[in-house]
């Protein structure tokens, strides 16, 4: 099979002369080489904008559509990048996926998205599907600790990059956010506003992000408890939830409301914004005012945080940037592998930012106060 035959395809409409437009036809009309057409299709960053425009104009004029299956047979891989997230319905992961897609599109690729729903079985099925489709690489927010299937992909020459998870001792690059710092920022904000009884709401504890955010909260309380005999050490109530959903938050709100008012937390930190929004809804239904009775801080700063019934304070993560950076690390490994070079794995970590709105009415001097409606 020649290069011309492998790229030839049925035009996206009735054939103009019974001829199937191929790469050579596109190159002839655009007055470029076949290699340049291939670069425009596969590695557009190597070609000037004006040349790309000429090639795309020729493709449009001829009705050329690339034969992806034939290209895979020739090269042994596709243009696709596999992406698996824990919950595609969570706005946080939707934003991460958008960042991934932007970077992959810029590189001339496509994204195959899988939603594991936190299930290792579903995650494994997606990884098998990606392997069958000969993806160039995989980006994954794992459902649990490292899976042996991921090491198997490396053995097949398919690079893997972790998103929102640090791979302890595993040979993978990763992009994460410093969740310990994020939890500490949220707790310090509430402590500075005078709250001494706090709660941390979220789960399951099998998720490292939840554990690290809680660890940051606990570290802040330990720091505030040193030398605080006059007022007493701050207290922490931990309410574990089966998932990071609004339903889980509403259920947790019932538990908060049922607590003896003398012991009830006056400041609550949610493990993510969906839980926080559920908490807000539940607390208001229980006739508890936010922030007057219970101050509330979420995590992620999704789009809905600022527009909730009471604008939600939240620990912001750079969601789309996390996705773009992860895709960049993956392409580094892919391109190095194609050159026969070795690129050391890299771990990139972003620092979160506390965004303060009305739900916590903080007086913390180090926080950024927002007045979003």
NORVENZI-V396140 format. One record per residue. N is the residue number from 0. RES is the residue in one small letter. SS is DSSP state (a for helix, b for strand, c for the rest). Layout:
<<N/RES/SS> <N/RES/SS>>
This chain:
<<0/x/c> <1/x/c> <2/x/a> <3/x/a> <4/x/a> <5/x/a> <6/x/a> <7/x/c> <8/x/c> <9/x/c> <10/x/c> <11/x/c> <12/x/c> <13/x/c> <14/x/c> <15/x/c> <16/x/c> <17/x/c> <18/x/c> <19/x/c> <20/x/c> <21/x/c> <22/x/a> <23/x/a> <24/x/a> <25/x/a> <26/x/a> <27/x/a> <28/x/a> <29/x/a> <30/x/c> <31/x/c> <32/x/c> <33/x/a> <34/x/a> <35/x/a> <36/x/a> <37/x/a> <38/x/a> <39/x/a> <40/x/a> <41/x/a> <42/x/c> <43/x/a> <44/x/a> <45/x/a> <46/x/c> <47/x/c> <48/x/a> <49/x/a> <50/x/a> <51/x/a> <52/x/a> <53/x/a> <54/x/a> <55/x/a> <56/x/a> <57/x/a> <58/x/a> <59/x/a> <60/x/a> <61/x/a> <62/x/c> <63/x/c> <64/x/c> <65/x/c> <66/x/c> <67/x/a> <68/x/a> <69/x/a> <70/x/a> <71/x/a> <72/x/a> <73/x/a> <74/x/a> <75/x/c> <76/x/c> <77/x/c> <78/x/c> <79/x/b> <80/x/b> <81/x/b> <82/x/b> <83/x/b> <84/x/b> <85/x/c> <86/x/c> <87/x/c> <88/x/c> <89/x/c> <90/x/a> <91/x/a> <92/x/a> <93/x/a> <94/x/a> <95/x/a> <96/x/a> <97/x/a> <98/x/a> <99/x/a> <100/x/a> <101/x/a> <102/x/a> <103/x/a> <104/x/a> <105/x/a> <106/x/c> <107/x/c> <108/x/c> <109/x/b> <110/x/b> <111/x/b> <112/x/b> <113/x/b> <114/x/b> <115/x/c> <116/x/c> <117/x/c> <118/x/c> <119/x/a> <120/x/a> <121/x/a> <122/x/a> <123/x/a> <124/x/a> <125/x/a> <126/x/a> <127/x/a> <128/x/a> <129/x/a> <130/x/a> <131/x/a> <132/x/c> <133/x/c> <134/x/c> <135/x/c> <136/x/b> <137/x/b> <138/x/b> <139/x/b> <140/x/c> <141/x/c> <142/x/c> <143/x/c> <144/x/c> <145/x/c> <146/x/c> <147/x/a> <148/x/a> <149/x/a> <150/x/a> <151/x/a> <152/x/a> <153/x/a> <154/x/a> <155/x/c> <156/x/c> <157/x/c> <158/x/b> <159/x/b> <160/x/b> <161/x/b> <162/x/b> <163/x/c> <164/x/c> <165/x/c> <166/x/c> <167/x/c> <168/x/c> <169/x/c> <170/x/c> <171/x/c> <172/x/b> <173/x/b> <174/x/b> <175/x/b> <176/x/b> <177/x/c> <178/x/a> <179/x/a> <180/x/a> <181/x/a> <182/x/a> <183/x/a> <184/x/a> <185/x/a> <186/x/a> <187/x/a> <188/x/a> <189/x/a> <190/x/a> <191/x/a> <192/x/c> <193/x/c> <194/x/c> <195/x/c> <196/x/b> <197/x/b> <198/x/b> <199/x/b> <200/x/b> <201/x/c> <202/x/c> <203/x/c> <204/x/c> <205/x/c> <206/x/c> <207/x/a> <208/x/a> <209/x/a> <210/x/a> <211/x/a> <212/x/a> <213/x/a> <214/x/a> <215/x/a> <216/x/a> <217/x/a> <218/x/a> <219/x/a> <220/x/a> <221/x/a> <222/x/a> <223/x/a> <224/x/a> <225/x/c> <226/x/c> <227/x/c> <228/x/c> <229/x/c> <230/x/c> <231/x/c> <232/x/c> <233/x/c> <234/x/b> <235/x/b> <236/x/b> <237/x/b> <238/x/b> <239/x/c> <240/x/c> <241/x/c> <242/x/c> <243/x/c> <244/x/c> <245/x/a> <246/x/a> <247/x/a> <248/x/a> <249/x/a> <250/x/a> <251/x/a> <252/x/a> <253/x/a> <254/x/a> <255/x/a> <256/x/a> <257/x/a> <258/x/c> <259/x/c> <260/x/c> <261/x/c> <262/x/c> <263/x/c> <264/x/c> <265/x/c> <266/x/b> <267/x/b> <268/x/b> <269/x/b> <270/x/c> <271/x/c> <272/x/a> <273/x/a> <274/x/a> <275/x/a> <276/x/a> <277/x/a> <278/x/a> <279/x/a> <280/x/a> <281/x/a> <282/x/a> <283/x/a> <284/x/a> <285/x/c> <286/x/c> <287/x/c> <288/x/c> <289/x/c> <290/x/c> <291/x/c> <292/x/c> <293/x/c> <294/x/b> <295/x/b> <296/x/b> <297/x/b> <298/x/b> <299/x/b> <300/x/c> <301/x/c> <302/x/a> <303/x/a> <304/x/a> <305/x/a> <306/x/c> <307/x/c> <308/x/c> <309/x/c> <310/x/c> <311/x/c> <312/x/b> <313/x/b> <314/x/b> <315/x/b> <316/x/c> <317/x/c> <318/x/a> <319/x/a> <320/x/a> <321/x/a> <322/x/a> <323/x/a> <324/x/a> <325/x/a> <326/x/a> <327/x/a> <328/x/a> <329/x/a> <330/x/a> <331/x/a> <332/x/a> <333/x/a> <334/x/a> <335/x/a> <336/x/a> <337/x/a> <338/x/a> <339/x/c> <340/x/c> <341/x/c> <342/x/c> <343/x/c> <344/x/c> <345/x/c> <346/x/b> <347/x/b> <348/x/b> <349/x/b> <350/x/c> <351/x/c> <352/x/b> <353/x/b> <354/x/b> <355/x/b> <356/x/c> <357/x/c> <358/x/c> <359/x/c> <360/x/c> <361/x/c> <362/x/c> <363/x/c> <364/x/c> <365/x/c> <366/x/c> <367/x/b> <368/x/b> <369/x/c> <370/x/c> <371/x/c> <372/x/c>>
